C-alpha cells in the first residue's frame, strides 16, 4: 500500500518562484540598463556595479553575522534587483562612498531590519534613494548631461525636464517650457541636457520591460496603467487650465514616472494583493506624484508618492480583501 502523507495546504503548486520572478524583472530592466550605458558610459557602469555589489554584500553580511541565518538569500535575485533599481534612481556621477551608504540603507534598514524579503513595509531601493536625497541633496540633484561616455565624477551637469517644468510653475512663465525636449525626444531618451537619473532617461526601454513582464505574467497591468493614466488625466486637466503646466505627454515621459510605475510600485511585498486594491493604490500614487511635482519642494514626486502609499498598503489590503474560497454571497 502507498504511504498516506498528511501535510498542510497548499497541495497544488504553481511554477512561480521567488527566483523566477526576481530574475524576470532583472531581464526586463536590461533594455533600460543598456540605454543608460549608451548615454552615460563609464559613470553608469561604475554606479551600477557599485550599487549591485554593495547590496549583495550587505545582505550576505547582515544575514550571516547579525541575523545568524543559516540559509543564504543572496542568490534569490532580490539583492541584485534592489541594487539595480537603486542605481537606476541615482545620478551617473555619484561618488562611490555615497552609493555605499544608499545600499546600506536599502538593504540594512529597509529590508533586513524587517526580517528580509517578504517582510519589508517600504520598497528598499526607494528608501535608499530617499535617504541619500535628504542627506546629500546637492550630489543627488546634480544631473550629468548625456553623451559624456568617458566622464564620471567630472561630468558636466544641466537642467532636467522636471526642473524646467518646476521653474515654469514657480515663476508663472509658460515660455520656459519651450526649453523642453519634444515628447518624442523624451520618449526615446534623446535629451542630452540634464538627462536625469540613469534608469529614467528612455521611456521606450522601460515600456519594453513592461511588455516583457506582462507577457511572462510577472506583474499585472493594474498598477502601471492606473498610475500612468491618472497622471496623464490630472496633468492634462492642469495643462488645459493654465499653460504654465506642461502637456501630459511631457509629464509622463519625464523623470522617474515610468520607472516608478513599472518597476517600483509593482513590488510584490509593498503593493496591494487584489486587482481592486492595486487600482486604488495606483490612482493614489498618480495623484500624489502630480501634487508633489507641481507644488512640493522637489521637482520629482514619484519616489515619495510610492513610499507614502507603501505605508497604506496594509490598510488597502484590509479594506479590499479577496473573496474566500467557497464563500456564499450574503443574499443567498
Residue frames as qw, qx, qy, qz and C-alpha x, y, z in Angstrom:
[[0.000, 0.886, 0.464, 0.000, 0.00, 0.00, 0.00],
 [0.343, 0.602, -0.039, 0.720, 1.04, 3.56, -0.68],
 [0.362, -0.271, -0.513, 0.730, 2.06, 5.66, 2.26],
 [0.076, -0.867, -0.447, -0.206, -0.54, 8.23, 3.38],
 [0.421, 0.039, -0.183, 0.887, 1.11, 11.62, 3.80],
 [0.150, -0.870, -0.467, 0.052, -0.65, 14.30, 5.80],
 [0.436, -0.033, 0.005, 0.899, 0.54, 17.85, 5.18],
 [0.085, 0.673, 0.319, -0.662, -0.66, 21.43, 5.32],
 [0.527, 0.754, 0.357, 0.161, -2.02, 23.28, 2.30],
 [0.682, 0.459, -0.127, -0.555, -1.34, 24.31, -0.38],
 [0.770, -0.063, 0.629, 0.080, -1.32, 20.93, -2.08],
 [0.672, 0.615, 0.305, 0.276, -1.17, 22.26, -5.64],
 [0.416, -0.606, 0.178, 0.654, 1.96, 24.15, -6.60],
 [0.530, 0.840, 0.075, -0.085, 2.48, 26.55, -9.49],
 [0.796, 0.305, -0.013, 0.522, 5.65, 27.33, -11.41],
 [0.013, 0.898, -0.104, 0.427, 6.17, 30.72, -9.78],
 [0.760, -0.322, -0.283, 0.489, 9.20, 31.05, -7.52],
 [0.238, -0.896, 0.008, 0.375, 10.96, 34.00, -5.95],
 [0.459, -0.354, 0.524, 0.624, 13.99, 33.38, -8.15],
 [0.381, 0.444, 0.674, 0.451, 11.93, 33.19, -11.37],
 [0.039, 0.924, 0.376, 0.059, 10.17, 36.48, -10.69],
 [0.352, -0.815, 0.150, 0.435, 13.24, 38.36, -9.45],
 [0.432, -0.236, 0.596, 0.634, 15.41, 37.34, -12.38],
 [0.319, 0.622, 0.645, 0.309, 12.48, 38.00, -14.72],
 [0.049, -0.974, -0.170, 0.144, 12.35, 41.61, -13.52],
 [0.434, -0.607, 0.397, 0.535, 16.13, 41.87, -13.88],
 [0.454, 0.197, 0.678, 0.543, 15.84, 40.72, -17.51],
 [0.160, 0.839, 0.498, 0.147, 13.08, 43.31, -18.06],
 [0.241, -0.907, 0.035, 0.343, 15.45, 46.02, -16.80],
 [0.677, -0.128, 0.424, 0.588, 18.15, 45.14, -19.33],
 [0.393, 0.672, 0.379, 0.501, 16.89, 47.44, -22.16],
 [0.181, -0.971, -0.057, -0.147, 16.91, 50.45, -19.81],
 [0.678, -0.591, 0.265, 0.348, 20.31, 49.42, -18.43],
 [0.661, 0.181, 0.419, 0.595, 21.83, 49.20, -21.92],
 [0.182, 0.851, 0.271, 0.411, 20.37, 52.60, -22.80],
 [0.418, -0.903, 0.071, 0.065, 21.91, 54.10, -19.65],
 [0.721, -0.283, 0.368, 0.514, 25.29, 52.62, -20.63],
 [0.509, 0.515, 0.416, 0.550, 24.86, 54.14, -24.10],
 [0.004, 0.912, 0.181, 0.368, 24.04, 57.63, -22.82],
 [0.430, -0.875, 0.187, -0.119, 26.16, 57.83, -19.66],
 [0.627, 0.545, -0.518, 0.203, 29.05, 55.47, -20.42],
 [0.467, 0.205, -0.703, 0.496, 31.63, 54.94, -17.68],
 [0.262, -0.258, 0.420, -0.829, 29.58, 56.70, -14.98],
 [0.815, -0.094, -0.105, -0.561, 26.64, 54.37, -15.49],
 [0.799, 0.137, -0.577, 0.097, 28.86, 51.29, -15.34],
 [0.252, 0.262, -0.640, 0.677, 30.57, 52.42, -12.11],
 [0.455, -0.207, 0.302, -0.812, 27.33, 53.35, -10.33],
 [0.870, -0.022, -0.249, -0.425, 25.52, 50.15, -11.37],
 [0.722, 0.174, -0.627, 0.237, 28.39, 47.81, -10.46],
 [0.086, 0.267, -0.594, 0.754, 28.92, 49.52, -7.10],
 [0.587, -0.183, 0.164, -0.772, 25.24, 49.51, -6.18],
 [0.897, 0.006, -0.347, -0.275, 24.65, 45.86, -7.08],
 [0.619, 0.210, -0.645, 0.396, 27.84, 44.62, -5.41],
 [0.071, -0.284, 0.511, -0.808, 27.15, 46.65, -2.25],
 [0.722, -0.172, 0.035, -0.670, 23.55, 45.43, -1.94],
 [0.886, 0.055, -0.457, -0.055, 24.59, 41.79, -2.36],
 [0.444, 0.262, -0.632, 0.579, 27.44, 42.19, 0.15],
 [0.276, -0.285, 0.402, -0.825, 25.32, 43.92, 2.80],
 [0.844, -0.139, -0.123, -0.504, 22.58, 41.27, 2.53],
 [0.818, 0.124, -0.535, 0.173, 25.14, 38.47, 2.88],
 [0.282, 0.296, -0.575, 0.708, 26.96, 40.13, 5.78],
 [0.454, -0.278, 0.270, -0.802, 23.82, 41.06, 7.74],
 [0.892, -0.079, -0.260, -0.362, 22.25, 37.61, 7.21],
 [0.795, 0.140, -0.528, 0.265, 25.40, 35.77, 8.28],
 [0.429, 0.143, -0.519, 0.725, 26.87, 37.87, 11.07],
 [0.238, -0.179, 0.287, -0.910, 23.96, 39.85, 12.54],
 [0.767, -0.079, -0.031, -0.636, 20.81, 37.79, 11.97],
 [0.306, -0.338, 0.886, -0.081, 22.76, 34.48, 12.12],
 [0.827, 0.306, 0.106, -0.459, 20.63, 32.96, 9.37],
 [0.630, -0.203, 0.709, 0.244, 21.75, 29.59, 8.05],
 [0.607, 0.557, 0.531, 0.200, 20.07, 30.00, 4.67],
 [0.271, -0.298, 0.266, 0.876, 21.88, 32.22, 2.19],
 [0.394, 0.716, 0.522, -0.245, 19.44, 34.50, 0.39],
 [0.029, -0.661, 0.291, 0.691, 21.77, 36.42, -1.93],
 [0.145, -0.081, 0.832, 0.530, 21.14, 34.05, -4.85],
 [0.286, 0.573, 0.751, -0.162, 17.37, 34.59, -4.99],
 [0.326, 0.468, 0.423, 0.704, 17.94, 37.72, -7.06],
 [0.194, -0.895, -0.401, -0.027, 16.26, 40.20, -4.72],
 [0.455, -0.689, 0.081, 0.559, 19.51, 41.88, -3.61],
 [0.409, 0.036, 0.518, 0.750, 20.69, 42.17, -7.21],
 [0.061, 0.697, 0.586, 0.410, 17.34, 43.68, -8.20],
 [0.320, -0.885, -0.238, 0.239, 17.47, 46.16, -5.32],
 [0.484, -0.442, 0.273, 0.704, 20.97, 47.18, -6.40],
 [0.295, 0.308, 0.593, 0.683, 19.86, 47.71, -9.99],
 [0.088, -0.819, -0.513, -0.242, 16.81, 49.75, -9.02],
 [0.420, -0.783, -0.084, 0.452, 18.82, 51.85, -6.59],
 [0.439, -0.196, 0.409, 0.776, 21.35, 52.58, -9.34],
 [0.178, 0.536, 0.630, 0.533, 18.54, 53.49, -11.73],
 [0.214, -0.901, -0.374, -0.047, 17.45, 56.19, -9.26],
 [0.525, -0.645, 0.080, 0.549, 20.90, 57.78, -8.94],
 [0.336, 0.885, -0.231, -0.224, 22.89, 60.29, -10.99],
 [0.935, 0.266, -0.091, 0.215, 25.64, 58.69, -13.06],
 [0.384, 0.616, -0.380, 0.572, 28.29, 60.88, -11.39],
 [0.653, -0.693, 0.051, -0.299, 27.53, 59.97, -7.77],
 [0.066, 0.627, -0.741, 0.231, 30.65, 59.19, -5.68],
 [0.610, 0.000, -0.792, -0.034, 31.12, 55.55, -4.69],
 [0.159, -0.024, -0.746, 0.646, 31.05, 56.22, -0.95],
 [0.451, 0.075, 0.186, -0.870, 27.60, 57.80, -1.22],
 [0.702, 0.076, -0.548, -0.449, 26.33, 54.82, -3.23],
 [0.432, 0.031, -0.851, 0.298, 27.55, 52.51, -0.44],
 [0.162, 0.068, 0.545, -0.820, 25.55, 54.48, 2.12],
 [0.617, 0.120, -0.152, -0.763, 22.44, 54.23, -0.07],
 [0.654, 0.082, -0.733, -0.169, 22.89, 50.47, -0.44],
 [0.207, 0.003, -0.808, 0.552, 23.28, 50.09, 3.33],
 [0.390, 0.110, 0.321, -0.856, 20.03, 51.97, 3.91],
 [0.670, 0.149, -0.411, -0.601, 18.23, 49.97, 1.20],
 [0.688, 0.031, -0.725, -0.008, 19.31, 46.55, 2.46],
 [0.330, 0.013, -0.725, 0.604, 20.16, 47.09, 6.11],
 [0.202, 0.108, 0.398, -0.888, 17.39, 49.49, 7.11],
 [0.595, 0.161, -0.122, -0.778, 14.51, 48.95, 4.68],
 [0.765, 0.130, -0.557, -0.297, 14.84, 45.21, 4.12],
 [0.577, 0.067, -0.762, 0.286, 16.80, 43.22, 6.71],
 [0.132, -0.174, 0.513, -0.830, 15.56, 45.24, 9.69],
 [0.703, -0.013, 0.061, -0.708, 12.06, 43.93, 8.96],
 [0.772, -0.126, 0.607, -0.139, 13.27, 40.34, 8.58],
 [0.296, -0.189, 0.774, 0.527, 14.32, 40.16, 4.95],
 [0.230, -0.002, -0.609, -0.759, 12.45, 39.59, 1.71],
 [0.382, -0.417, -0.774, -0.286, 8.68, 39.41, 2.11],
 [0.418, -0.598, -0.563, 0.388, 8.57, 41.33, 5.38],
 [0.263, -0.126, -0.018, 0.956, 9.61, 44.86, 4.42],
 [0.188, 0.729, 0.529, -0.391, 6.98, 47.60, 4.52],
 [0.236, 0.866, -0.109, -0.427, 8.71, 50.00, 2.12],
 [0.835, 0.525, -0.043, 0.157, 10.44, 49.49, -1.21],
 [0.739, -0.458, 0.075, 0.488, 14.14, 49.10, -0.27],
 [0.533, 0.263, 0.266, 0.759, 15.60, 50.86, -3.32],
 [0.044, -0.788, -0.267, -0.553, 13.35, 53.88, -2.79],
 [0.611, -0.776, -0.098, 0.122, 14.27, 54.06, 0.89],
 [0.707, -0.183, 0.166, 0.663, 17.92, 54.15, -0.15],
 [0.299, 0.509, 0.313, 0.744, 17.22, 56.92, -2.67],
 [0.298, -0.861, -0.262, -0.318, 15.15, 58.95, -0.20],
 [0.703, -0.614, -0.040, 0.356, 17.84, 58.67, 2.47],
 [0.589, 0.005, 0.231, 0.775, 20.51, 59.91, 0.06],
 [0.108, 0.682, 0.365, 0.625, 18.28, 62.71, -1.19],
 [0.451, -0.870, -0.173, -0.101, 17.81, 64.00, 2.36],
 [0.723, -0.537, 0.113, 0.419, 21.44, 63.52, 3.39],
 [0.422, -0.258, 0.430, 0.755, 23.17, 64.61, 0.17],
 [0.440, 0.745, 0.419, -0.275, 20.75, 66.88, -1.72],
 [0.147, 0.800, -0.352, -0.464, 23.44, 68.64, -3.77],
 [0.143, -0.334, 0.879, 0.310, 25.04, 65.45, -5.07],
 [0.358, 0.314, 0.878, -0.054, 21.67, 63.79, -5.65],
 [0.381, 0.808, 0.385, -0.233, 20.32, 66.65, -7.74],
 [0.008, 0.703, -0.474, -0.531, 23.36, 67.28, -9.97],
 [0.841, 0.318, 0.428, -0.092, 22.32, 65.54, -13.16],
 [0.367, -0.361, 0.578, 0.633, 25.03, 64.83, -15.77],
 [0.556, 0.556, -0.188, -0.589, 24.43, 65.61, -19.40],
 [0.913, 0.137, 0.383, 0.016, 24.15, 62.56, -21.62],
 [0.703, 0.692, -0.082, 0.145, 26.89, 61.72, -24.12],
 [0.049, -0.807, 0.555, -0.195, 29.89, 62.13, -21.79],
 [0.947, 0.009, -0.302, -0.109, 30.83, 58.48, -22.17],
 [0.701, 0.196, -0.480, 0.490, 34.29, 58.65, -20.61],
 [0.088, -0.510, 0.326, -0.791, 33.40, 61.03, -17.79],
 [0.516, -0.396, -0.746, 0.145, 32.46, 60.07, -14.26],
 [0.353, -0.630, -0.441, 0.533, 32.91, 62.45, -11.33],
 [0.158, -0.395, 0.121, 0.897, 33.82, 65.41, -13.56],
 [0.199, 0.469, 0.743, 0.434, 30.80, 65.12, -15.86],
 [0.095, -0.081, -0.028, -0.992, 29.07, 68.39, -16.79],
 [0.095, 0.451, 0.832, -0.308, 25.55, 68.79, -15.42],
 [0.114, -0.180, -0.356, -0.910, 22.42, 70.53, -16.67],
 [0.483, 0.037, 0.355, -0.800, 18.75, 71.24, -16.01],
 [0.173, 0.165, 0.966, 0.093, 16.39, 68.27, -16.27],
 [0.202, -0.411, -0.593, -0.663, 12.95, 68.43, -17.92],
 [0.447, -0.645, -0.613, 0.092, 11.34, 68.27, -14.47],
 [0.369, -0.455, -0.201, 0.785, 13.36, 71.21, -13.18],
 [0.026, 0.104, 0.385, 0.917, 12.30, 73.21, -16.24],
 [0.351, -0.549, -0.658, -0.377, 8.65, 72.37, -15.54],
 [0.480, -0.591, -0.487, 0.427, 9.10, 73.35, -11.89],
 [0.270, -0.214, 0.032, 0.938, 10.68, 76.68, -12.86],
 [0.122, -0.324, -0.526, -0.776, 7.76, 77.48, -15.20],
 [0.453, -0.637, -0.613, -0.118, 5.20, 76.86, -12.44],
 [0.504, -0.486, -0.334, 0.631, 7.17, 78.71, -9.76],
 [0.182, -0.284, 0.112, 0.935, 7.65, 81.81, -11.90],
 [0.453, 0.641, 0.475, -0.398, 4.38, 81.64, -13.81],
 [0.184, 0.666, -0.441, -0.573, 6.28, 81.75, -17.10],
 [0.883, 0.262, 0.365, -0.135, 4.99, 79.34, -19.73],
 [0.533, 0.782, -0.316, -0.071, 7.71, 80.38, -22.20],
 [0.290, -0.601, 0.742, -0.065, 10.25, 78.43, -20.13],
 [0.809, 0.081, 0.563, -0.148, 8.57, 75.23, -21.31],
 [0.663, 0.713, -0.174, -0.148, 9.93, 75.92, -24.81],
 [0.005, 0.680, -0.731, 0.052, 13.25, 74.61, -23.48],
 [0.758, -0.111, 0.604, -0.222, 11.75, 71.16, -23.00],
 [0.071, -0.181, 0.867, 0.460, 12.67, 68.42, -25.45],
 [0.608, -0.004, -0.366, -0.705, 9.80, 67.22, -27.62],
 [0.831, -0.198, 0.330, -0.401, 7.62, 64.34, -26.41],
 [0.927, 0.329, -0.179, 0.019, 9.29, 62.06, -28.96],
 [0.370, 0.608, -0.556, 0.430, 12.76, 63.02, -27.72],
 [0.454, -0.443, 0.551, -0.542, 11.70, 62.33, -24.15],
 [0.942, 0.026, 0.103, -0.318, 10.18, 59.01, -25.22],
 [0.900, 0.331, -0.208, 0.193, 13.37, 57.72, -26.87],
 [0.727, -0.537, -0.034, 0.425, 15.79, 59.43, -24.46],
 [0.559, 0.377, 0.151, 0.722, 17.25, 61.98, -26.82],
 [0.172, -0.944, -0.100, -0.264, 17.55, 64.88, -24.38],
 [0.714, 0.228, -0.377, 0.545, 21.24, 65.47, -23.61],
 [0.010, 0.522, -0.306, 0.796, 20.91, 68.45, -21.24],
 [0.350, -0.244, 0.609, -0.668, 20.44, 67.27, -17.68],
 [0.503, -0.008, -0.761, -0.410, 19.15, 63.83, -18.58],
 [0.729, -0.440, 0.081, -0.518, 18.19, 62.87, -15.02],
 [0.654, -0.395, 0.633, -0.122, 18.70, 59.59, -13.17],
 [0.089, -0.351, 0.852, 0.379, 20.27, 56.70, -15.04],
 [0.204, 0.207, 0.954, 0.069, 17.23, 54.49, -15.37],
 [0.276, 0.682, 0.534, -0.416, 14.67, 57.11, -16.31],
 [0.047, -0.473, 0.363, 0.801, 16.18, 58.56, -19.49],
 [0.259, 0.105, -0.718, -0.638, 14.31, 56.39, -22.03],
 [0.649, 0.049, 0.387, -0.653, 10.59, 55.67, -21.63],
 [0.772, 0.333, -0.399, -0.365, 10.65, 53.32, -24.63],
 [0.390, 0.315, -0.839, 0.212, 13.18, 50.99, -22.97],
 [0.264, -0.074, 0.710, -0.648, 11.07, 50.89, -19.80],
 [0.739, 0.215, 0.084, -0.632, 7.92, 50.07, -21.78],
 [0.645, 0.331, -0.674, -0.143, 9.77, 47.19, -23.46],
 [0.107, 0.179, -0.864, 0.458, 10.46, 45.89, -19.97],
 [0.527, 0.083, 0.417, -0.735, 6.78, 46.29, -19.07],
 [0.767, 0.286, -0.316, -0.479, 5.73, 44.32, -22.15],
 [0.464, 0.286, -0.830, 0.119, 8.12, 41.51, -21.17],
 [0.104, -0.074, 0.786, -0.605, 6.81, 41.31, -17.61],
 [0.661, 0.181, 0.191, -0.703, 3.19, 41.30, -18.76],
 [0.705, 0.330, -0.551, -0.301, 4.00, 38.57, -21.29],
 [0.420, 0.178, -0.844, 0.283, 5.68, 36.45, -18.62],
 [0.590, -0.623, -0.400, -0.323, 2.88, 37.28, -16.16],
 [0.494, 0.011, -0.510, 0.704, 5.38, 38.59, -13.63],
 [0.090, 0.260, 0.375, -0.885, 3.10, 41.56, -12.93],
 [0.261, 0.654, 0.706, 0.076, -0.40, 42.60, -13.97],
 [0.259, 0.507, 0.279, 0.773, -1.42, 45.79, -15.76],
 [0.302, -0.816, -0.492, -0.042, -3.39, 47.31, -12.89],
 [0.465, -0.700, -0.081, 0.536, -0.70, 49.35, -11.10],
 [0.380, -0.144, 0.352, 0.843, 1.30, 50.72, -14.06],
 [0.052, 0.503, 0.606, 0.613, -1.78, 51.59, -16.12],
 [0.301, -0.832, -0.465, 0.024, -3.61, 53.23, -13.19],
 [0.449, -0.594, 0.003, 0.668, -0.57, 55.35, -12.28],
 [0.286, -0.029, 0.463, 0.838, 0.25, 56.46, -15.82],
 [0.034, -0.597, -0.665, -0.448, -3.42, 57.00, -16.70],
 [0.329, -0.820, -0.401, 0.242, -4.07, 59.07, -13.57],
 [0.388, -0.490, 0.143, 0.767, -1.01, 61.25, -14.13],
 [0.214, 0.208, 0.593, 0.748, -1.96, 61.74, -17.80],
 [0.135, -0.736, -0.603, -0.277, -5.51, 62.85, -16.95],
 [0.407, -0.785, -0.245, 0.398, -4.51, 65.05, -13.98],
 [0.392, -0.350, 0.279, 0.804, -1.63, 66.68, -15.88],
 [0.171, 0.383, 0.639, 0.645, -3.86, 67.15, -18.92],
 [0.190, -0.836, -0.511, -0.059, -6.51, 68.98, -16.91],
 [0.416, -0.704, -0.026, 0.575, -3.86, 71.24, -15.37],
 [0.368, -0.073, 0.476, 0.795, -2.39, 71.96, -18.81],
 [0.049, 0.603, 0.632, 0.485, -5.81, 72.90, -20.18],
 [0.307, -0.860, -0.383, 0.140, -6.46, 75.18, -17.20],
 [0.166, -0.932, 0.217, 0.237, -3.12, 77.00, -17.36],
 [0.770, 0.589, -0.214, 0.115, -0.31, 76.91, -19.92],
 [0.091, -0.757, 0.603, -0.234, 2.40, 77.06, -17.24],
 [0.746, -0.206, 0.617, -0.142, 1.77, 73.36, -16.67],
 [0.013, 0.376, -0.799, -0.470, 3.48, 71.08, -19.18],
 [0.736, 0.112, -0.352, -0.567, 1.48, 68.89, -21.55],
 [0.862, -0.303, 0.305, -0.268, 0.63, 65.39, -20.24],
 [0.926, 0.315, -0.137, 0.158, 2.93, 63.53, -22.67],
 [0.320, 0.655, -0.453, 0.513, 5.94, 65.52, -21.48],
 [0.518, -0.558, 0.407, -0.505, 4.91, 64.84, -17.89],
 [0.955, -0.138, 0.207, -0.162, 4.61, 61.05, -18.18],
 [0.862, 0.392, -0.134, 0.292, 7.80, 60.70, -20.24],
 [0.164, 0.737, -0.389, 0.529, 9.88, 62.85, -17.86],
 [0.365, -0.556, 0.566, -0.487, 11.62, 61.92, -14.65],
 [0.034, -0.194, 0.972, -0.131, 11.09, 58.63, -12.87],
 [0.672, 0.078, 0.206, -0.707, 7.38, 58.21, -13.57],
 [0.823, 0.263, -0.415, -0.286, 7.72, 55.29, -15.99],
 [0.391, 0.316, -0.800, 0.328, 10.45, 53.66, -13.90],
 [0.251, -0.131, 0.653, -0.702, 8.41, 54.01, -10.73],
 [0.740, 0.119, 0.076, -0.658, 5.09, 52.91, -12.22],
 [0.821, 0.290, -0.446, -0.205, 6.52, 49.83, -13.94],
 [0.677, 0.218, -0.634, 0.303, 9.29, 48.59, -11.66],
 [0.098, 0.231, -0.606, 0.755, 8.99, 50.21, -8.22],
 [0.548, -0.126, 0.225, -0.796, 5.29, 50.47, -7.43],
 [0.851, 0.065, -0.366, -0.371, 4.69, 46.89, -8.63],
 [0.127, 0.378, -0.847, 0.352, 6.93, 45.38, -5.95],
 [0.575, -0.287, -0.737, -0.211, 5.07, 42.31, -4.67],
 [0.438, -0.279, -0.669, 0.532, 5.74, 42.88, -0.99],
 [0.100, -0.299, -0.286, 0.905, 4.85, 46.55, -0.75],
 [0.331, -0.005, -0.359, -0.873, 1.83, 46.72, -3.09],
 [0.680, -0.010, 0.375, -0.630, -1.78, 45.54, -2.54],
 [0.375, -0.085, 0.918, 0.097, -2.75, 41.94, -3.29],
 [0.462, 0.541, 0.697, -0.095, -6.07, 42.36, -5.13],
 [0.348, 0.398, 0.457, 0.715, -6.71, 43.99, -8.53],
 [0.160, -0.877, -0.363, -0.270, -9.15, 46.46, -6.97],
 [0.566, -0.747, -0.012, 0.347, -6.66, 47.35, -4.27],
 [0.591, -0.079, 0.339, 0.728, -3.94, 47.80, -6.89],
 [0.187, 0.658, 0.429, 0.590, -6.12, 50.23, -8.84],
 [0.363, -0.910, -0.200, -0.025, -6.78, 52.29, -5.68],
 [0.676, -0.497, 0.175, 0.516, -3.06, 52.21, -4.91],
 [0.524, 0.207, 0.413, 0.715, -2.10, 53.25, -8.45],
 [0.030, 0.822, 0.367, 0.435, -4.58, 56.13, -8.67],
 [0.484, -0.859, -0.076, 0.148, -3.40, 57.47, -5.31],
 [0.655, -0.286, 0.275, 0.643, 0.25, 57.30, -6.41],
 [0.377, 0.489, 0.438, 0.653, -0.62, 59.13, -9.63],
 [0.165, -0.914, -0.270, -0.253, -2.41, 61.95, -7.80],
 [0.602, -0.732, 0.059, 0.315, 0.35, 62.31, -5.19],
 [0.665, 0.009, 0.324, 0.672, 3.04, 62.37, -7.88],
 [0.220, 0.671, 0.344, 0.619, 1.43, 65.27, -9.73],
 [0.379, -0.904, -0.174, -0.097, 0.76, 67.17, -6.49],
 [0.678, -0.562, 0.150, 0.450, 4.35, 66.80, -5.24],
 [0.589, 0.217, 0.359, 0.691, 5.86, 67.60, -8.65],
 [0.122, 0.716, 0.336, 0.599, 3.85, 70.77, -9.10],
 [0.317, -0.830, -0.020, -0.459, 3.56, 72.14, -5.58],
 [0.857, -0.464, -0.072, 0.211, 6.11, 70.29, -3.48],
 [0.300, -0.844, 0.333, 0.296, 9.70, 71.17, -2.64],
 [0.443, -0.287, 0.733, 0.429, 11.23, 68.68, -5.08],
 [0.409, 0.361, -0.441, -0.713, 10.75, 68.55, -8.88],
 [0.478, 0.032, -0.847, -0.232, 10.24, 64.77, -8.71],
 [0.556, -0.295, 0.367, -0.685, 7.45, 63.23, -6.66],
 [0.803, 0.079, -0.513, -0.293, 7.29, 59.63, -7.82],
 [0.475, 0.147, -0.776, 0.388, 9.54, 58.13, -5.15],
 [0.147, -0.077, 0.553, -0.816, 7.81, 59.91, -2.28],
 [0.687, 0.001, -0.113, -0.718, 4.36, 59.03, -3.65],
 [0.758, 0.069, -0.641, -0.097, 5.23, 55.32, -3.78],
 [0.313, 0.105, -0.743, 0.582, 6.73, 55.33, -0.28],
 [0.383, -0.083, 0.314, -0.865, 3.65, 57.09, 1.12],
 [0.804, 0.033, -0.209, -0.556, 1.34, 54.53, -0.47],
 [0.544, 0.173, -0.800, 0.186, 3.57, 51.66, 0.68],
 [0.052, -0.084, 0.676, -0.730, 2.55, 52.70, 4.19],
 [0.607, 0.093, 0.165, -0.772, -1.12, 52.50, 3.18],
 [0.489, 0.186, -0.785, -0.332, -0.84, 49.05, 1.57],
 [0.108, -0.116, -0.932, 0.326, -1.80, 47.10, 4.74],
 [0.327, 0.343, 0.411, -0.779, -4.87, 49.35, 5.12],
 [0.539, 0.333, -0.396, -0.665, -5.85, 48.81, 1.47],
 [0.362, 0.101, -0.923, -0.088, -5.40, 45.04, 1.87],
 [0.057, 0.212, 0.808, -0.547, -7.60, 45.12, 4.94],
 [0.421, 0.407, 0.178, -0.791, -10.29, 47.15, 3.15],
 [0.709, 0.422, -0.331, -0.458, -10.21, 45.27, -0.16],
 [0.493, -0.322, 0.804, -0.080, -9.99, 41.62, 0.76],
 [0.323, 0.167, -0.797, -0.483, -10.08, 38.77, -1.76],
 [0.806, -0.168, -0.080, -0.563, -13.18, 36.58, -1.71],
 [0.440, -0.380, 0.795, -0.172, -12.69, 33.50, 0.44],
 [0.277, 0.141, -0.873, -0.376, -12.71, 30.20, -1.34],
 [0.255, -0.337, -0.906, -0.031, -16.19, 28.66, -1.15],
 [0.062, 0.240, 0.416, -0.875, -17.76, 31.81, 0.34],
 [0.097, 0.590, 0.777, 0.194, -21.51, 32.02, -0.18],
 [0.015, 0.392, 0.119, 0.912, -22.90, 35.51, -1.06],
 [0.099, 0.083, 0.621, -0.773, -24.89, 37.14, 1.75],
 [0.550, 0.152, -0.014, -0.821, -28.12, 37.32, -0.29],
 [0.665, 0.088, -0.671, -0.316, -28.32, 33.54, -0.74]]
